[in-house]
Every structure is written in C-alpha cells, then in structure tokens.
C-alpha cells in the first residue's frame, strides 16, 4: 500500500525530534510537522544543564537546533504547517495540514502542552503587557524591574532563577508551604538573595494602567489581602495538553494521553510522546527517550503491515 511517508510526527519538541532521528536512521520515510519552531518548550530553557553527555550548559535554542540538524542529517523532513485533522482509514493515517494532506502508516503525536492560565482578573487583559509565561522570551524587557513569579514547580523555580540574572527584585509566591520542584531547583531559589519567597500566598488580581502596575495577594493562612507594586507577572502553574487532534484517546484526570510502555495508544499505529503523554516526570531527557521507544515500536508496526516483521 502506497503512502506519502512511512511515519509522520506531529510536533517537533525533543520527543518528536528524537523520534525523527531514530525513524530516519531506520530508513523510514519520516515527515515532522511543526507549526512554530522545532524545540517546543525546550526553547524556553535558558541553560540546559542536566542532559547527559552535555557537561556545560547550553541554551534550549541551541540544543533544539542541534536536534533538528541531526534528524535532518539522517534524512528526516521537516514541514512548517499547522496540523488541523487526523483520521485513519484501515491501516492508513491522513494528516490534514495548512499545507495539504499527507498519509502514513504510523503517527507519533508530540504536540506537547501549553501554559495553564491562572484565571484571575487582569491576567488576559495584561497578557503581553507585563503578564508572561516565558521568562527567557520576555524577561529582558524587565531588567532591574520588580517581578512576581507565580508557581512552585520546576518551571517556576527555574524561571525565577533565570530572572534573578536580570533583576534583584524578584518575588516568587506559592500557594502551599513548600515548593514541589526538584530539591536542587528549590534550594537554588531559597538560597538566592535576589529572590524573596512567599509561601501560602495566592495571586487574586492583576492591576494596572495599560500595563501591569500592581497585584493583589492573599495569605491563605490568615486571609490577609495586600496590594504590591510590580512591573511584571510571570506565571508557571502547569500545562494543558494539546489533544485536539486526538480527542477520543484515553486520558488521565489532567487530560494527558495514556499509553502503554511502548508509547502506544488504543489506536493501532498511533503513538504519543513528551509533554502530551501521562507520565510522572516531564523532562527533555524523558521526552527524548519516549521518542526513541515510540519510533522503535512504530517501525515494528509498519513492518507488520508490510509483512516484513523480523521473527
């Protein structure tokens, strides 16, 4: 049966690009569809310091560029387009994009997740005018300014540390009495003299005149409400998985897609990797490993269809 490609990968985060490399090395015809730039949320990492084999920190941008180049060297093809629909007829998948339709025998979803909104008054109104979800993107606009960081996970602590290189007036708030971030990241924040930590504190409202000017904070233990002047609010409270192309696949309570250890969904030939997948640990190395596993198993699936499975 003839298809445009053997394997289509939707989304070029670390998981998608690792999958592309392994697929191309296995002599599959691989197409990676990405609507923005290869790298996904890894592009927001200022210093990637915990990826094995890279002793000196590199920017997420440089790391992503290298992953893309490596996949292309092995023969993977990249297409800048938005995937709008995914269907399956028999063994053949059809991916509809803003740049045409493409068919394949297997699909790996690596569409990732987008920042979760806090949902407080003023958040949407001041988005792009002091409210941000990416420190490396927007932090330089607020050099030496008063910055509020909201969140208690890895991303919040990592981004607060990055912002402290730009300003000595950083405050991070978390609704609980301790961070849920990895200990090394949390300790780094706690020891940073440029960062003021406020636990048991929530953001109730963002105020300003055209741009962010102040915030309303509430102490969850005392109920005390206080207004503080800030120039920017950076929000890192988790992510929303991008499942619009596969709305019928099984998910966990957070909306992340459930797979088996082979990265397979309940749809034969459809695999999910990276931040889109239900996993206890979301890291670049985890996504890359999942991409390798998914492609290995997708190759077996394709060989089965072609009657070429090695036994």
Backbone as CSV, one residue per row, in Angstrom:
resi,resn,N_x,N_y,N_z,CA_x,CA_y,CA_z,C_x,C_y,C_z
1,UNK,0.853,-1.192,0.000,0.000,0.000,0.000,0.885,1.237,0.000
2,UNK,0.519,2.198,-0.824,1.364,3.374,-1.012,0.884,4.532,-0.140
3,UNK,1.828,5.139,0.582,1.549,6.332,1.375,2.633,7.364,1.082
4,UNK,2.365,8.615,1.451,3.360,9.669,1.244,4.614,9.407,2.069
5,UNK,4.395,8.986,3.308,5.506,8.729,4.227,5.236,7.428,4.984
6,UNK,6.272,6.873,5.563,6.082,5.738,6.460,5.583,6.229,7.820
7,UNK,6.209,7.298,8.289,5.949,7.807,9.636,5.795,9.316,9.596
8,UNK,4.710,9.799,10.196,4.513,11.237,10.367,4.569,11.555,11.848
9,UNK,5.341,12.568,12.191,5.475,13.028,13.572,4.879,14.422,13.647
10,UNK,3.901,14.604,14.512,3.247,15.905,14.651,3.768,16.576,15.912
11,UNK,4.542,17.627,15.718,5.150,18.341,16.834,6.634,18.060,16.916
12,UNK,7.446,19.117,16.955,8.904,18.961,16.928,9.544,19.393,18.236
13,UNK,8.993,18.903,19.346,9.680,19.053,20.613,10.803,18.028,20.693
14,UNK,11.485,17.933,21.833,12.569,16.945,21.958,12.117,15.517,21.673
15,UNK,10.899,15.152,22.099,10.388,13.822,21.824,10.179,13.589,20.346
16,UNK,9.586,14.560,19.676,9.333,14.442,18.248,10.607,14.387,17.437
17,UNK,11.599,15.193,17.825,12.844,15.210,17.050,13.696,13.967,17.306
18,UNK,13.641,13.447,18.535,14.335,12.182,18.794,13.684,11.069,17.982
19,UNK,12.361,11.087,17.921,11.635,10.091,17.129,12.017,10.207,15.655
20,UNK,12.153,11.424,15.168,12.514,11.644,13.765,13.892,11.093,13.452
21,UNK,14.826,11.324,14.361,16.184,10.817,14.150,16.192,9.296,14.081
22,UNK,15.535,8.653,15.035,15.532,7.190,15.073,14.776,6.612,13.877
23,UNK,13.723,7.278,13.461,12.983,6.799,12.303,13.793,6.892,11.030
24,UNK,14.468,8.020,10.840,15.278,8.204,9.635,16.458,7.232,9.617
25,UNK,17.044,6.994,10.786,18.164,6.042,10.862,17.709,4.618,10.548
26,UNK,16.418,4.348,10.795,15.865,3.027,10.487,15.410,2.934,9.033
27,UNK,15.758,3.959,8.254,15.448,4.010,6.819,13.960,4.173,6.532
28,UNK,13.242,4.779,7.470,11.842,5.122,7.227,11.775,6.473,6.526
29,UNK,10.726,6.667,5.761,10.439,7.988,5.198,9.673,8.763,6.270
30,UNK,10.335,9.767,6.839,9.816,10.468,8.014,9.498,11.924,7.689
31,UNK,8.316,12.362,8.093,7.928,13.762,7.980,7.561,14.292,9.357
32,UNK,8.194,15.408,9.735,7.883,16.077,11.001,7.116,17.360,10.688
33,UNK,5.933,17.494,11.271,5.098,18.677,11.051,5.106,19.531,12.313
34,UNK,5.533,20.761,12.196,5.620,21.674,13.340,5.086,23.042,12.928
35,UNK,4.157,23.583,13.700,3.545,24.851,13.309,4.380,26.064,13.677
36,UNK,5.279,25.935,14.641,6.115,27.062,15.045,7.576,26.747,14.728
37,UNK,8.406,26.634,15.769,9.827,26.330,15.556,10.185,25.039,16.273
38,UNK,11.018,24.202,15.684,11.441,22.977,16.355,12.048,23.278,17.724
39,UNK,11.644,22.469,18.701,12.163,22.647,20.057,11.080,22.637,21.115
40,UNK,9.880,23.104,20.753,8.795,23.134,21.731,9.157,23.966,22.942
41,UNK,8.754,23.500,24.127,9.022,24.256,25.344,10.500,24.258,25.718
42,UNK,11.286,23.384,25.096,12.728,23.398,25.357,13.346,24.723,24.921
43,UNK,12.700,25.404,23.981,13.205,26.699,23.526,13.208,27.731,24.653
44,UNK,12.383,27.500,25.681,12.284,28.454,26.787,13.348,28.238,27.855
45,UNK,14.144,27.183,27.727,15.166,26.890,28.730,16.385,27.767,28.478
46,UNK,16.767,28.524,29.490,17.930,29.401,29.314,19.230,28.606,29.363
47,UNK,19.352,27.706,30.330,20.550,26.880,30.461,20.143,25.442,30.730
48,UNK,20.296,24.597,29.729,20.023,23.171,29.888,21.274,22.535,30.471
49,UNK,21.208,22.143,31.746,22.412,21.704,32.443,22.360,20.252,32.903
50,UNK,21.208,19.579,32.718,21.093,18.225,33.261,20.836,17.166,32.191
51,UNK,21.239,17.462,30.944,21.091,16.461,29.891,22.390,15.666,29.818
52,UNK,22.313,14.337,29.943,23.532,13.522,29.962,24.415,13.747,28.739
53,UNK,25.706,13.821,28.993,26.663,13.967,27.900,26.936,15.396,27.509
54,UNK,26.243,16.352,28.152,26.483,17.769,27.868,26.967,18.418,29.167
55,UNK,28.275,18.406,29.432,28.804,18.878,30.717,28.644,20.379,30.953
56,UNK,28.649,21.153,29.876,28.482,22.602,30.013,27.066,22.984,29.573
57,UNK,26.396,23.830,30.339,25.024,24.221,29.986,24.933,24.815,28.589
58,UNK,23.862,24.471,27.883,23.589,25.060,26.569,22.182,25.641,26.603
59,UNK,21.926,26.598,25.754,20.581,27.164,25.686,19.630,26.161,25.046
60,UNK,18.379,26.252,25.414,17.385,25.380,24.800,17.304,25.582,23.299
61,UNK,17.557,26.799,22.851,17.539,27.102,21.424,18.648,26.354,20.692
62,UNK,19.863,26.416,21.238,20.993,25.737,20.606,20.783,24.221,20.613
63,UNK,20.316,23.703,21.731,20.052,22.269,21.849,19.028,21.824,20.807
64,UNK,17.970,22.604,20.645,16.915,22.259,19.687,17.414,22.313,18.257
65,UNK,18.216,23.322,17.961,18.795,23.420,16.615,19.643,22.199,16.283
66,UNK,20.408,21.748,17.275,21.260,20.582,17.052,20.435,19.318,16.841
67,UNK,19.348,19.179,17.582,18.479,18.018,17.408,17.854,18.010,16.013
68,UNK,17.401,19.174,15.557,16.806,19.277,14.227,17.837,18.933,13.150
69,UNK,19.020,19.502,13.275,20.081,19.253,12.288,20.442,17.777,12.244
70,UNK,20.517,17.155,13.424,20.872,15.740,13.478,19.823,14.877,12.793
71,UNK,18.538,15.177,13.037,17.463,14.409,12.400,17.486,14.594,10.886
72,UNK,17.735,15.826,10.452,17.788,16.102,9.015,18.971,15.399,8.364
73,UNK,20.085,15.318,9.089,21.274,14.645,8.559,20.978,13.192,8.223
74,UNK,20.121,12.568,9.026,19.765,11.170,8.784,18.665,11.019,7.737
75,UNK,18.056,12.148,7.337,17.072,12.080,6.263,15.658,12.464,6.615
76,UNK,15.406,12.873,7.845,14.060,13.301,8.224,13.720,14.626,7.543
77,UNK,12.463,14.779,7.164,11.994,16.001,6.514,11.139,16.799,7.486
78,UNK,11.352,18.111,7.535,10.582,18.991,8.418,9.683,19.898,7.580
79,UNK,8.456,20.064,8.040,7.493,20.920,7.356,6.884,21.894,8.352
80,UNK,6.930,23.177,8.035,6.282,24.180,8.882,4.835,24.322,8.444
81,UNK,3.924,23.846,9.264,2.491,23.877,8.955,1.707,23.538,10.209
82,UNK,0.440,23.876,10.212,-0.448,23.524,11.325,-1.227,22.268,10.962
83,UNK,-1.154,21.260,11.802,-1.953,20.052,11.602,-3.355,20.323,12.145
84,UNK,-4.366,20.156,11.296,-5.735,20.516,11.692,-6.650,19.319,11.864
85,UNK,-6.252,18.155,11.313,-7.122,16.984,11.415,-6.304,15.714,11.239
86,UNK,-6.680,14.686,12.011,-6.032,13.384,11.900,-7.112,12.310,11.789
87,UNK,-7.080,11.546,10.708,-8.054,10.474,10.510,-7.327,9.191,10.153
88,UNK,-8.054,8.060,10.301,-7.477,6.771,9.943,-8.496,5.951,9.184
89,UNK,-8.065,5.394,8.069,-8.910,4.526,7.245,-8.138,3.234,7.001
90,UNK,-8.567,2.158,7.654,-7.813,0.917,7.571,-6.483,1.084,8.270
91,UNK,-5.390,0.829,7.573,-4.050,0.987,8.153,-3.443,2.356,7.874
92,UNK,-4.139,3.186,7.126,-3.543,4.443,6.664,-4.080,5.652,7.432
93,UNK,-3.150,6.448,7.955,-3.482,7.714,8.604,-3.411,8.838,7.574
94,UNK,-4.315,9.805,7.714,-4.257,11.021,6.898,-4.170,12.221,7.831
95,UNK,-3.140,13.015,7.632,-2.960,14.236,8.413,-3.264,15.422,7.511
96,UNK,-4.283,16.173,7.893,-4.636,17.389,7.150,-3.917,18.571,7.790
97,UNK,-3.238,19.353,6.965,-2.479,20.489,7.477,-2.823,21.755,6.693
98,UNK,-2.283,22.856,7.134,-2.456,24.124,6.430,-1.679,24.142,5.118
99,UNK,-0.909,23.086,4.893,-0.105,22.993,3.673,-0.388,21.683,2.927
100,UNK,-1.618,21.188,3.042,-2.007,19.993,2.310,-2.202,18.773,3.186
101,UNK,-2.537,17.636,2.551,-2.751,16.376,3.244,-1.578,15.435,3.022
102,UNK,-1.277,14.621,4.054,-0.185,13.668,3.983,-0.631,12.359,4.623
103,UNK,-0.210,11.247,4.041,-0.601,9.944,4.552,0.619,9.185,5.066
104,UNK,0.352,8.259,5.997,1.423,7.438,6.569,0.823,6.193,7.187
105,UNK,1.702,5.263,7.560,1.270,4.027,8.210,1.333,4.120,9.729
106,UNK,2.013,5.124,10.250,2.089,5.336,11.697,2.224,6.828,11.966
107,UNK,1.726,7.238,13.120,1.793,8.646,13.527,2.281,8.709,14.973
108,UNK,3.219,9.609,15.220,3.656,9.895,16.583,3.230,11.313,16.924
109,UNK,2.427,11.437,17.961,1.967,12.741,18.428,2.953,13.298,19.451
110,UNK,3.467,14.489,19.168,4.387,15.162,20.077,4.014,16.640,20.169
111,UNK,2.694,16.871,20.310,2.184,18.245,20.278,2.356,18.985,21.601
112,UNK,2.749,18.266,22.643,3.103,18.925,23.887,1.939,19.551,24.627
113,UNK,2.266,20.576,25.382,1.277,21.254,26.217,1.558,22.746,26.240
114,UNK,0.523,23.507,26.452,0.658,24.965,26.532,0.470,25.425,27.983
115,UNK,0.988,26.599,28.321,0.889,27.065,29.704,-0.561,27.139,30.189
116,UNK,-0.756,26.712,31.427,-2.071,26.788,32.062,-2.295,28.211,32.576
117,UNK,-3.468,28.751,32.324,-3.785,30.098,32.796,-4.229,30.065,34.256
118,UNK,-3.915,31.119,34.960,-4.296,31.212,36.367,-5.780,31.527,36.516
119,UNK,-6.297,32.331,35.580,-7.725,32.635,35.590,-8.130,33.767,36.512
120,UNK,-7.194,34.615,36.897,-7.527,35.730,37.782,-7.831,36.984,36.966
121,UNK,-8.511,37.908,37.602,-8.849,39.167,36.955,-7.577,39.908,36.555
122,UNK,-7.526,40.364,35.314,-6.386,41.116,34.808,-5.374,40.276,34.060
123,UNK,-5.468,38.946,34.184,-4.473,38.096,33.523,-4.534,38.236,32.003
124,UNK,-5.722,38.057,31.442,-5.865,38.158,29.990,-5.699,39.596,29.519
125,UNK,-6.213,40.531,30.305,-6.148,41.934,29.907,-4.708,42.434,29.767
126,UNK,-3.807,41.917,30.624,-2.424,42.402,30.617,-1.445,41.399,30.020
127,UNK,-1.965,40.369,29.364,-1.094,39.424,28.682,-0.338,40.143,27.572
128,UNK,0.979,40.031,27.592,1.807,40.749,26.624,2.100,42.174,27.044
129,UNK,1.530,42.580,28.151,1.776,43.933,28.691,2.211,43.838,30.149
130,UNK,3.030,42.826,30.407,3.538,42.609,31.762,3.231,41.229,32.286
131,UNK,2.220,40.572,31.733,1.916,39.187,32.096,2.558,38.276,31.058
132,UNK,3.337,37.314,31.530,4.070,36.439,30.617,4.118,35.009,31.160
133,UNK,4.403,34.081,30.246,4.534,32.667,30.598,5.882,32.126,30.134
134,UNK,6.788,33.019,29.811,8.110,32.619,29.305,9.159,33.645,29.736
135,UNK,9.993,33.268,30.704,10.991,34.199,31.230,12.070,34.516,30.211
136,UNK,12.533,33.495,29.479,13.598,33.760,28.509,13.105,34.611,27.344
137,UNK,11.798,34.519,27.063,11.243,35.327,25.972,11.090,36.786,26.383
138,UNK,10.528,37.020,27.569,10.108,38.366,27.960,10.896,38.963,29.120
139,UNK,11.693,38.143,29.798,12.447,38.645,30.936,13.307,39.855,30.643
140,UNK,14.038,39.874,29.514,14.908,41.015,29.225,14.182,42.360,29.142
141,UNK,12.856,42.336,28.924,12.097,43.588,28.890,11.959,44.208,30.279
142,UNK,12.254,43.431,31.321,12.021,43.902,32.684,13.294,43.888,33.520
143,UNK,14.388,44.230,32.871,15.667,44.302,33.564,15.602,45.341,34.680
144,UNK,16.026,44.942,35.879,16.057,45.793,37.078,14.662,46.221,37.537
145,UNK,13.617,45.553,37.059,12.250,45.867,37.465,11.773,44.903,38.555
146,UNK,10.633,45.239,39.168,10.035,44.372,40.182,9.211,43.302,39.485
147,UNK,9.550,42.048,39.736,8.925,40.936,39.032,8.319,39.951,40.025
148,UNK,7.094,39.528,39.744,6.429,38.499,40.533,6.380,37.208,39.732
149,UNK,6.800,36.108,40.347,6.716,34.785,39.737,5.687,33.977,40.516
150,UNK,4.778,33.326,39.791,3.729,32.533,40.420,3.940,31.063,40.096
151,UNK,4.038,30.225,41.125,4.193,28.793,40.908,5.176,28.174,41.878
152,UNK,5.163,26.844,41.955,6.049,26.165,42.893,6.725,24.936,42.333
153,UNK,6.600,24.708,41.028,7.207,23.540,40.407,8.555,23.837,39.793
154,UNK,9.045,22.878,39.005,10.353,23.025,38.361,10.437,24.285,37.507
155,UNK,9.397,24.499,36.684,9.436,25.637,35.764,9.490,26.952,36.524
156,UNK,8.669,27.084,37.565,8.632,28.332,38.334,9.981,28.624,38.979
157,UNK,10.588,27.614,39.591,11.882,27.815,40.251,12.987,28.081,39.239
158,UNK,12.960,27.357,38.150,13.976,27.540,37.119,13.885,28.935,36.506
159,UNK,12.664,29.367,36.215,12.476,30.678,35.583,12.767,31.810,36.565
160,UNK,12.448,31.614,37.847,12.761,32.631,38.850,14.275,32.818,38.949
161,UNK,15.005,31.711,38.890,16.467,31.788,38.936,17.001,32.537,37.724
162,UNK,16.426,32.256,36.562,16.848,32.968,35.358,16.573,34.469,35.480
163,UNK,15.391,34.814,35.963,15.018,36.224,36.081,15.905,36.970,37.076
164,UNK,16.440,36.244,38.063,17.311,36.890,39.051,18.627,37.361,38.421
165,UNK,18.924,36.881,37.218,20.092,37.383,36.491,19.809,38.735,35.851
166,UNK,18.526,39.092,35.781,18.123,40.337,35.144,17.686,41.389,36.151
167,UNK,17.278,40.947,37.327,16.786,41.882,38.340,17.040,41.314,39.734
168,UNK,17.260,42.196,40.677,17.454,41.778,42.076,16.161,41.913,42.875
169,UNK,15.062,42.206,42.148,13.777,42.437,42.830,12.741,41.409,42.369
170,UNK,13.048,40.140,42.673,12.177,39.040,42.278,11.433,38.516,43.507
171,UNK,10.128,38.332,43.372,9.331,37.664,44.402,8.648,36.470,43.778
172,UNK,8.742,35.316,44.434,8.031,34.132,43.968,7.016,33.720,45.024
173,UNK,5.785,33.490,44.598,4.738,33.072,45.530,4.273,31.659,45.169
174,UNK,3.900,30.923,46.206,3.375,29.578,46.008,2.248,29.358,47.010
175,UNK,1.188,28.709,46.564,0.001,28.567,47.406,0.186,27.604,48.576
176,UNK,1.234,26.771,48.528,1.480,25.825,49.611,2.679,26.262,50.456
177,UNK,3.028,25.419,51.441,4.075,25.833,52.387,5.473,25.393,51.977
178,UNK,5.595,24.768,50.811,6.910,24.404,50.284,6.796,24.170,48.788
179,UNK,7.925,24.255,48.107,7.942,24.027,46.668,7.759,22.544,46.366
180,UNK,7.183,22.254,45.199,7.095,20.868,44.736,8.157,20.582,43.681
181,UNK,9.001,21.556,43.420,10.080,21.405,42.438,11.132,20.421,42.940
182,UNK,11.982,19.949,42.018,13.117,19.133,42.415,13.943,19.893,43.450
183,UNK,14.491,19.149,44.412,15.181,19.769,45.535,16.299,20.713,45.099
184,UNK,17.050,20.328,44.076,18.155,21.176,43.638,17.661,22.531,43.141
185,UNK,16.537,22.519,42.411,15.985,23.772,41.899,15.390,24.614,43.027
186,UNK,14.681,23.944,43.945,14.082,24.658,45.065,15.153,25.277,45.961
187,UNK,16.205,24.522,46.236,17.288,25.037,47.080,17.962,26.233,46.440
188,UNK,18.105,26.198,45.136,18.742,27.303,44.428,17.950,28.594,44.612
189,UNK,16.628,28.475,44.582,15.776,29.648,44.783,15.861,30.135,46.224
190,UNK,15.787,29.205,47.158,15.785,29.576,48.573,17.086,30.276,48.985
191,UNK,18.190,29.921,48.322,19.489,30.497,48.675,19.812,31.763,47.886
192,UNK,18.962,32.085,46.920,19.225,33.247,46.067,18.762,34.532,46.768
193,UNK,19.694,35.404,47.061,19.379,36.631,47.800,18.581,37.629,46.970
194,UNK,18.519,37.408,45.668,17.744,38.306,44.820,16.269,37.912,44.736
195,UNK,15.942,36.749,45.322,14.576,36.238,45.244,13.948,36.186,46.627
196,UNK,12.805,36.842,46.768,12.018,36.777,48.000,10.953,35.699,47.829
197,UNK,10.884,34.775,48.765,9.942,33.662,48.679,8.774,33.888,49.631
198,UNK,7.555,33.752,49.093,6.346,33.871,49.913,5.485,32.626,49.726
199,UNK,5.498,31.761,50.749,4.653,30.579,50.704,3.249,30.925,51.205
200,UNK,2.316,29.984,51.018,0.930,30.174,51.465,0.355,31.495,50.961
201,UNK,0.675,31.800,49.705,0.242,33.070,49.117,-0.308,32.822,47.721
202,UNK,-1.428,33.471,47.408,-2.032,33.336,46.083,-2.238,34.697,45.448
203,UNK,-2.221,34.709,44.127,-2.483,35.925,43.364,-3.985,36.027,43.109
204,UNK,-4.585,37.140,43.523,-6.025,37.322,43.381,-6.395,38.217,42.203
205,UNK,-5.536,39.187,41.891,-5.858,40.126,40.809,-4.589,40.813,40.322
206,UNK,-4.583,41.141,39.021,-3.501,41.913,38.419,-4.086,43.249,37.988
207,UNK,-3.459,44.329,38.398,-3.984,45.661,38.124,-2.949,46.484,37.352
208,UNK,-3.428,47.563,36.755,-2.506,48.429,36.036,-3.234,49.460,35.202
209,UNK,-2.451,50.252,34.486,-2.973,51.256,33.575,-2.285,51.022,32.227
210,UNK,-2.936,50.274,31.370,-2.415,49.793,30.090,-1.420,48.642,30.276
211,UNK,-0.525,48.749,31.255,0.415,47.670,31.544,0.370,47.353,33.032
212,UNK,0.969,46.222,33.404,0.944,45.779,34.800,1.567,46.833,35.717
213,UNK,0.861,47.107,36.814,1.356,48.083,37.776,1.377,47.561,39.198
214,UNK,0.454,46.632,39.510,0.405,46.082,40.868,-0.366,44.768,40.867
215,UNK,-0.289,44.063,41.989,-1.019,42.804,42.154,-1.673,42.776,43.527
216,UNK,-2.754,42.033,43.625,-3.417,41.784,44.898,-3.065,40.371,45.327
217,UNK,-2.426,40.245,46.497,-2.011,38.955,47.023,-2.783,38.632,48.295
218,UNK,-3.039,37.348,48.496,-3.750,36.915,49.699,-2.964,35.819,50.404
219,UNK,-2.808,35.984,51.724,-2.198,34.947,52.537,-3.256,33.900,52.850
220,UNK,-3.015,32.650,52.449,-4.038,31.610,52.586,-4.244,31.163,54.022
221,UNK,-3.307,31.479,54.909,-3.441,31.091,56.308,-4.201,32.135,57.116
222,UNK,-3.902,33.399,56.860,-4.518,34.478,57.645,-5.685,35.150,56.930
223,UNK,-5.738,34.989,55.609,-6.763,35.663,54.829,-6.433,37.125,54.559
224,UNK,-5.270,37.574,54.985,-4.880,38.961,54.806,-4.607,39.255,53.329
225,UNK,-5.155,40.372,52.870,-5.003,40.779,51.468,-4.134,42.027,51.405
226,UNK,-3.199,42.026,50.421,-2.273,43.149,50.308,-2.018,43.466,48.847
227,UNK,-1.929,44.748,48.536,-1.587,45.168,47.174,-0.112,45.522,47.124
228,UNK,0.591,44.998,46.127,2.018,45.274,45.969,2.304,45.746,44.555
229,UNK,3.195,46.700,44.438,3.579,47.200,43.127,4.536,46.218,42.455
230,UNK,4.258,45.907,41.210,5.162,45.077,40.397,5.102,45.577,38.964
231,UNK,6.117,45.260,38.219,6.164,45.653,36.809,5.822,44.501,35.865
232,UNK,5.933,43.274,36.384,5.654,42.111,35.545,5.225,40.932,36.401
233,UNK,4.413,40.063,35.799,3.956,38.844,36.455,4.250,37.666,35.517
234,UNK,5.060,36.739,35.991,5.386,35.533,35.214,4.694,34.344,35.867
235,UNK,3.859,33.652,35.098,3.011,32.584,35.641,3.467,31.222,35.131
236,UNK,3.751,30.318,36.083,4.183,28.958,35.755,3.461,27.980,36.676
237,UNK,2.247,27.600,36.308,1.426,26.750,37.177,1.000,25.457,36.496
238,UNK,1.775,25.025,35.529,1.441,23.781,34.862,1.058,23.989,33.404
239,UNK,0.641,22.905,32.768,0.396,22.933,31.331,-0.903,22.238,30.965
240,UNK,-1.417,22.609,29.800,-2.609,21.980,29.244,-2.211,21.174,28.016
241,UNK,-2.416,19.860,28.038,-2.036,19.016,26.899,-2.823,19.359,25.652
242,UNK,-2.140,19.357,24.508,-2.761,19.725,23.242,-3.282,18.470,22.527
243,UNK,-4.514,18.110,22.843,-5.097,16.840,22.367,-6.188,17.037,21.316
244,UNK,-6.283,18.208,20.729,-7.400,18.488,19.824,-7.442,17.543,18.623
245,UNK,-6.290,17.019,18.197,-6.265,16.121,17.043,-6.682,14.693,17.406
246,UNK,-6.626,14.375,18.692,-6.952,13.010,19.130,-7.899,13.061,20.338
247,UNK,-9.062,13.680,20.181,-9.963,13.897,21.325,-10.543,12.627,21.927
248,UNK,-10.512,11.530,21.188,-11.139,10.300,21.667,-10.173,9.344,22.367
249,UNK,-8.901,9.708,22.427,-7.948,8.823,23.096,-8.099,8.915,24.619
250,UNK,-7.766,7.853,25.291,-7.909,7.772,26.743,-6.919,8.702,27.432
251,UNK,-7.395,9.456,28.427,-6.543,10.403,29.146,-6.675,10.213,30.652
252,UNK,-5.739,10.802,31.397,-5.847,10.804,32.849,-6.661,12.010,33.288
253,UNK,-6.732,12.239,34.598,-7.568,13.327,35.115,-7.082,14.699,34.682
254,UNK,-5.819,14.795,34.306,-5.279,16.077,33.851,-5.418,16.294,32.365
255,UNK,-5.947,15.300,31.655,-6.115,15.416,30.219,-4.943,14.913,29.405
256,UNK,-3.942,14.317,30.063,-2.767,13.802,29.365,-3.062,12.392,28.858
257,UNK,-2.554,12.083,27.664,-2.902,10.835,26.990,-2.202,9.636,27.644
258,UNK,-2.971,8.591,27.880,-2.452,7.370,28.495,-1.975,6.411,27.404
259,UNK,-0.768,5.912,27.562,-0.214,4.924,26.635,0.318,3.737,27.441
260,UNK,0.734,2.688,26.729,1.463,1.618,27.395,2.952,1.939,27.352
261,UNK,3.786,0.992,27.749,5.225,1.246,27.796,5.851,1.380,26.415
262,UNK,5.108,0.977,25.405,5.584,1.113,24.026,5.162,2.450,23.423
263,UNK,4.576,3.319,24.221,4.070,4.629,23.804,2.846,4.500,22.894
264,UNK,2.217,3.335,22.852,1.054,3.096,22.006,-0.227,3.576,22.680
265,UNK,-1.094,4.173,21.902,-2.439,4.486,22.366,-3.329,3.286,22.055
266,UNK,-4.630,3.450,22.278,-5.562,2.373,21.968,-5.825,2.264,20.465
267,UNK,-5.343,3.241,19.692,-5.452,3.195,18.238,-4.179,2.604,17.652
268,UNK,-4.229,1.445,17.010,-3.022,0.838,16.459,-2.301,1.781,15.499
269,UNK,-1.008,1.920,15.700,-0.216,2.779,14.833,-0.116,4.214,15.299
270,UNK,-0.834,4.550,16.367,-0.790,5.913,16.904,-0.034,5.912,18.227
271,UNK,1.021,6.723,18.293,1.891,6.775,19.464,1.916,8.202,20.014
272,UNK,2.178,8.322,21.305,2.218,9.634,21.957,3.471,9.732,22.819
273,UNK,4.176,10.873,22.723,5.405,11.077,23.498,5.444,12.500,24.057
274,UNK,6.354,12.702,24.999,6.612,14.045,25.515,5.563,14.559,26.467
275,UNK,5.418,15.881,26.516,4.526,16.524,27.483,3.060,16.216,27.250
276,UNK,2.727,15.655,26.105,1.346,15.276,25.821,0.963,13.997,26.559
277,UNK,1.937,13.212,26.919,1.716,11.878,27.484,1.612,11.922,29.005
278,UNK,0.773,11.050,29.558,0.669,10.908,31.008,1.941,10.249,31.534
279,UNK,2.700,10.970,32.326,3.980,10.481,32.832,4.259,11.129,34.179
280,UNK,4.978,10.449,35.070,5.272,11.043,36.374,6.380,12.075,36.351
281,UNK,7.076,12.227,35.207,8.245,13.113,35.174,8.398,13.694,33.785
282,UNK,8.266,15.012,33.671,8.357,15.677,32.370,9.676,16.429,32.279
283,UNK,10.586,15.878,31.500,11.904,16.456,31.297,12.299,16.222,29.840
284,UNK,13.281,16.987,29.368,13.755,16.835,27.996,14.247,15.409,27.753
285,UNK,15.013,14.871,28.707,15.567,13.532,28.521,14.470,12.479,28.481
286,UNK,13.414,12.677,29.262,12.295,11.726,29.262,11.607,11.732,27.902
287,UNK,11.333,12.930,27.387,10.678,13.048,26.083,11.522,12.414,24.981
288,UNK,12.829,12.648,25.024,13.713,12.082,24.004,13.702,10.556,24.062
289,UNK,13.737,10.011,25.270,13.689,8.562,25.407,12.381,7.983,24.902
290,UNK,11.288,8.677,25.200,9.985,8.216,24.713,9.918,8.263,23.194
291,UNK,10.536,9.280,22.610,10.558,9.379,21.148,11.282,8.206,20.516
292,UNK,12.401,7.806,21.134,13.152,6.664,20.615,12.334,5.377,20.718
293,UNK,11.679,5.181,21.861,10.853,3.983,22.055,9.694,3.962,21.055
294,UNK,9.031,5.098,20.909,7.870,5.172,20.015,8.258,4.819,18.585
295,UNK,9.381,5.338,18.117,9.794,5.052,16.754,10.190,3.590,16.579
296,UNK,10.867,3.046,17.564,11.222,1.619,17.503,9.963,0.766,17.358
297,UNK,8.949,1.090,18.145,7.710,0.314,18.105,6.883,0.636,16.855
298,UNK,6.942,1.884,16.399,6.251,2.249,15.163,6.862,1.511,13.975
299,UNK,8.177,1.334,13.996,8.851,0.594,12.929,8.345,-0.849,12.876
300,UNK,8.171,-1.457,14.041,7.635,-2.824,14.091,6.215,-2.864,13.551
301,UNK,5.431,-1.852,13.911,4.049,-1.772,13.420,4.018,-1.662,11.895
302,UNK,4.882,-0.818,11.353,4.952,-0.633,9.901,5.402,-1.923,9.214
303,UNK,6.397,-2.582,9.800,6.880,-3.842,9.226,5.776,-4.901,9.233
304,UNK,4.961,-4.900,10.289,3.849,-5.855,10.357,2.880,-5.623,9.193
305,UNK,2.574,-4.370,8.946,1.640,-4.035,7.871,2.210,-4.461,6.516
306,UNK,3.506,-4.253,6.346,4.157,-4.581,5.078,4.527,-6.067,4.969
307,UNK,4.303,-6.816,6.065,4.657,-8.221,6.066,6.150,-8.457,6.114
308,UNK,6.866,-7.514,6.774,8.313,-7.582,6.816,8.858,-7.766,8.229
309,UNK,7.988,-8.055,9.202,8.411,-8.162,10.599,9.436,-9.283,10.763
310,UNK,10.567,-8.962,11.405,11.613,-9.967,11.642,11.211,-10.812,12.840
311,UNK,11.151,-12.130,12.664,10.795,-13.039,13.765,11.857,-14.120,13.901
